[in-house]
Amino acid sequence: MFHSNTEQMIAYWTARAAGGRAPSRASVQPADFRQLMPQVFILGREDRGCYPIRLSGGFVGDLHRRDLRGVNALSLWSERDRLRLQTALEEIRTRPEPLVAVTEALTEGPSLPMEVLFAPLTSHDGGPDRFLGLYQPTSMVARLMGRPAFELSVRRLRRPGAANEEDAPRVRLAAVSGRQVA
């Protein structure tokens, strides 16, 4: 279970996805989620593993206290989390589904727990080359007292759906008479 705003954006993405494909960029209309626009961002994807920020809402820029256009989104994350996050982003490009990073925004004072949503979008040629995202605080932002986040730290990466919940049963392989079965 995610924050209701995260759930809303996941439902929005899912309603536009069809046949196991990510929705097209053209199908995303910002007016449909106007109240969340300050928390929304769009990432691009370049071949060399760079994810430039194409668009970021006011809350996203304010949290980092800078203009993020063109910044590689991976640089906002702790160094130890970058490869893990990049791997997860590439995975949701090949198997399109939303991804939620349960995160801490680290400051010089208290941290801010957040959910950061990444949902792949396709271009006119059909290949996923963008990500629709959302920064959703799960605690009071006022606790930061205006301090900017200097990095984001992944606590968990989660995908929506019962099969991806932490307490869901896991498929295990077993051998019967030397033959592997599920």
Secondary structure, DSSP 8 states (H G I E B T S, - for coil): ---HHHHHHHHHHHHH-BTTB--BGGG--GGGGGGGGGGEEEEE-BTTTB-BEEEE-HHHHHHHTS--TT-BGGGGB-HHHHHHHHHHHHHHHHS---EEEEEEEE-SS--EEEEEEEEEEE-TTS-EEEEEEEEEESS-GGGGTT----EEEEEEEE-SSGGGSTTS-----EEETTEEE-
